Amino acid sequence: NDLWYTQIQVGNTLIDIPLHYGPADLKDIPLEGAFNTTLFDDSGHVFMAFNPLGGHPVYEFTYIKLATAEIDMTLIKAFGKAVIGSCDRNETDICKTSPIITCDSTKEPVIYIKESNETKVVLNDNCFVVEGSGPEIVRAADRLLLRLYGIL
């Protein structure tokens, strides 16, 4: 199905994890900084934030949704986290009913999906910043996931 699969063990259960890219496809994506793993492990939820205005055309937003969905599924299935969809600003109708969250506005765990010409993952205390454009943002999301699994 044009996906790469791995399995991780959670307790006595093996969980199938589909990704769009395997480890060999992601080695060139930089992973910078450090993350507070205790904060992540102790929290029952993670905020998933993005810029609802973005500079993205419709096709670009498709990749943002795909990256977000892959991360969401992993957080729920493998880590047992509730995912709280959020915006980084209150400038659209959908954001009027969503939490407004940035990496600096809370000390709780945040994954920020950021459109950028550079593909990378930045770990910054309470925040994972997944950066890229088009399909590159999906590659960056998969790079983060392989880091969370301890694979890459």
Secondary structure per residue as TSV (DSSP state, phi and psi in degrees):
chain	resnum	aa	ss	phi	psi
A	1	N	-	360.0	24.5
A	2	D	-	59.9	29.0
A	3	L	-	-122.0	159.3
A	4	W	E	-108.9	131.2
A	5	Y	E	-115.5	145.6
A	6	T	E	-139.0	169.8
A	7	Q	E	-125.4	144.3
A	8	I	E	-126.6	152.3
A	9	Q	E	-101.8	125.6
A	10	V	E	-119.3	108.1
A	11	G	T	64.1	-123.5
A	12	N	T	-100.1	9.6
A	13	T	E	-109.0	133.0
A	14	L	E	-90.6	129.2
A	15	I	E	-113.3	126.2
A	16	D	E	-78.0	130.6
A	17	I	E	-121.3	112.2
A	18	P	E	-89.4	137.4
A	19	L	E	-133.1	159.3
A	20	H	S	-83.2	-19.5
A	21	Y	S	-136.1	143.0
A	22	G	-	-92.6	174.1
A	23	P	G	-55.2	-41.0
A	24	A	G	-63.2	-27.5
A	25	D	G	-80.9	-9.0
A	26	L	T	-118.8	-3.6
A	27	K	T	-60.6	-26.0
A	28	D	T	-82.1	-5.4
A	29	I	S	-86.4	118.3
A	30	P	-	-66.7	142.9
A	31	L	E	-122.4	112.2
A	32	E	E	-114.9	149.8
A	33	G	E	88.1	-167.0
A	34	A	E	-137.8	149.5
A	35	F	E	-121.4	148.0
A	36	N	-	-80.9	91.2
A	37	T	H	-66.3	-31.2
A	38	T	H	-62.4	-44.5
A	39	L	H	-59.3	-46.1
A	40	F	H	-62.9	-47.7
A	41	D	H	-63.7	-37.4
A	42	D	H	-81.1	-18.2
A	43	S	-	-86.4	142.0
A	44	G	S	-87.6	-3.5
A	45	H	E	-145.9	166.7
A	46	V	E	-139.3	134.3
A	47	F	E	-80.9	133.5
A	48	M	E	-110.9	108.2
A	49	A	E	-115.4	151.8
A	50	F	E	-155.7	166.8
A	51	N	-	-87.3	111.8
A	52	P	S	-71.0	-18.1
A	53	L	S	-86.9	-45.0
A	54	G	-	37.1	173.6
A	55	G	S	-103.8	13.2
A	56	H	-	-80.1	138.4
A	57	P	-	-75.0	175.1
A	58	V	H	-56.9	-43.2
A	59	Y	H	-62.8	-35.0
A	60	E	H	-66.1	-40.1
A	61	F	H	-63.8	-30.5
A	62	T	H	-58.6	-42.4
A	63	Y	H	-69.4	-35.3
A	64	I	H	-64.7	-43.5
A	65	K	H	-64.1	-38.8
A	66	L	H	-65.6	-45.7
A	67	A	H	-61.2	-43.6
A	68	T	H	-63.6	-42.1
A	69	A	H	-64.3	-41.7
A	70	E	H	-62.1	-44.2
A	71	I	H	-66.6	-45.8
A	72	D	H	-54.4	-49.2
A	73	M	H	-59.0	-42.7
A	74	T	H	-65.4	-45.6
A	75	L	H	-60.8	-37.7
A	76	I	H	-76.4	-53.7
A	77	K	H	-71.4	-49.0
A	78	A	T	-89.9	-31.1
A	79	F	T	-112.5	-5.0
A	80	G	-	64.2	29.6
A	81	K	-	-96.2	142.4
A	82	A	E	-79.8	137.9
A	83	V	E	-105.7	125.3
A	84	I	E	-107.9	106.1
A	85	G	E	-64.3	134.5
A	86	S	E	-149.3	163.0
A	87	C	E	-113.4	156.8
A	88	D	S	-91.1	-0.9
A	89	R	S	-159.5	155.3
A	90	N	-	-104.4	75.1
A	91	E	-	-129.7	12.5
A	92	T	S	-137.4	163.4
A	93	D	T	-59.7	-43.6
A	94	I	G	-63.0	-29.9
A	95	C	G	-79.9	-12.6
A	96	K	G	-67.1	-23.8
A	97	T	G	-111.3	7.7
A	98	S	S	-110.4	152.5
A	99	P	-	-63.2	144.7
A	100	I	B	-99.6	112.0
A	101	I	-	-133.2	136.9
A	102	T	-	-129.0	170.1
A	103	C	T	-60.6	-29.6
A	104	D	T	-92.2	-11.7
A	105	S	T	-89.5	-7.1
A	106	T	-	-146.6	158.5
A	107	K	S	-100.6	1.9
A	108	E	S	-82.3	162.9
A	109	P	-	-64.1	134.8
A	110	V	E	-133.8	138.7
A	111	I	E	-115.4	119.5
A	112	Y	E	-108.9	119.2
A	113	I	E	-91.0	112.8
A	114	K	E	-120.6	123.3
A	115	E	E	-69.9	131.0
A	116	S	-	-158.1	152.5
A	117	N	S	-76.5	-13.5
A	118	E	S	-104.1	135.3
A	119	T	-	-98.3	117.8
A	120	K	E	-167.7	170.2
A	121	V	E	-125.6	127.9
A	122	V	E	-115.5	125.9
A	123	L	E	-100.4	122.9
A	124	N	E	-139.1	86.8
A	125	D	E	57.8	-93.1
A	126	N	T	-96.3	3.0
A	127	C	E	-131.3	132.3
A	128	F	E	-100.3	125.2
A	129	V	E	-109.4	117.7
A	130	V	E	-103.7	114.7
A	131	E	E	-116.5	142.6
A	132	G	E	167.7	-179.4
A	133	S	S	-138.4	138.2
A	134	G	T	59.8	-138.3
A	135	P	H	-63.4	-19.7
A	136	E	H	-64.6	-28.9
A	137	I	H	-70.7	-29.5
A	138	V	H	-70.9	-41.0
A	139	R	H	-59.8	-43.6
A	140	A	H	-64.3	-39.0
A	141	A	H	-63.1	-44.0
A	142	D	H	-64.8	-34.7
A	143	R	H	-62.4	-44.2
A	144	L	H	-60.4	-45.2
A	145	L	H	-62.3	-42.3
A	146	L	H	-66.0	-27.6
A	147	R	H	-69.7	-44.0
A	148	L	H	-63.1	-34.5
A	149	Y	T	-78.5	-11.9
A	150	G	T	78.6	19.3
A	151	I	-	-87.5	-40.7
A	152	L	-	-139.4	360.0
